[in-house]
Amino acid sequence: MRIVFMGTPDFSVTVLDALVQAGHEIACVYTQPPRPAGRGQAERPTPVHARANDLGLPVRHPKTLRDADAQAAFAALDADVAVVVAYGLILPQAVLDAPRKGCLNIHASLLPRWRGAAPIQRAIMAGDAETGVCIMQMEAGLDTGPVLLRRAIQIGETETAGALHDRLAAVGAEAIIAALNALDHLTPEPQPEASVTYAAKIDKAEARVDWTEPAQQIDRKIRGLSPFPGAWTMIGGKRVKLIGSRLAQGSGDAGRVLDGLTIACGQDAVEITEVQPEGKPRMAVEAYLRGARIAPSVFIGE
């Protein structure tokens, strides 16, 4: 098929590669504009932009698709279908209607659960046993369109959002290829409104760990916010991101170190397995403890 691809982060790159490898014609790649990044604040292209350049594909990065010129330029691409994955701009009706077979969105949840911006993180933080990918026929609402195809996977007991992200990207790539191959034979299934939940954008203010919460809730927060933005706590007066964790045996006053970096919570305990001290790279807890020398029974988080 002749495809317009619309995506921005690393999650989208996996899908773009799969479309190219499957032999589809990429008429154009749409992505977010380059943004200042790093110490020098030089403009940096998005991961999709960089990959499209590597593949020799034409790239557009309009700030909006709401003006008539942008919509006319999109329609002139004469696409069979648009494939949209984590693009970051609202598609107006004129854009949704332009491709002959419409616009297909790859969404990283089992819709209608976790519509919105952060479905991977919210699934882990809520303690969901499974999640997945849906191929959805796009319409004007936020992730409201009928589902053409879905793939479910189990969430691991110690899986982080970063690890789940990578697995879902691969699932999404396989699913969109399958959907495109069978597009004329798929039956759109409307989403049941009674089951809708929303995956609100992650607010950095919610990343600080409250050790008075139950261990299960804290463990889910740490894994759901790993690696970015990263749940964090104060240890010895310094801010430390908590990158990996698992539930552990033990109890005590909330925030007390029981052993190594196993921390008593409001109920039960959590063992921290990987950290990132402020201004330093990620490291296993064993390496961190060799330098931090945290004594058992001290309190953290204050």
Secondary structure, DSSP 8 states (H G I E B T S, - for coil): -EEEEEE-SHHHHHHHHHHHHTT-EEEEEE----EEETTTTEEE--HHHHHHHHHT--EE--S-S-SHHHHHHHHTT--SEEEEES--S---HHHHHSSTT-EEEEESSSTTTTEES-HHHHHHHTT-SEEEEEEEE--SSTT-S-EEEEEEEE--TT--HHHHHHHHHHHHHHHHHHHHHTGGG---B---GGG--EE----GGGGB--TTSBHHHHHHHHHHTTTTT-EEEEETTEEEEEEEEEEES---STTBEEETTEEE-SBSEEEEEEEEETTS--EEHHHHHHHH---TT-B---
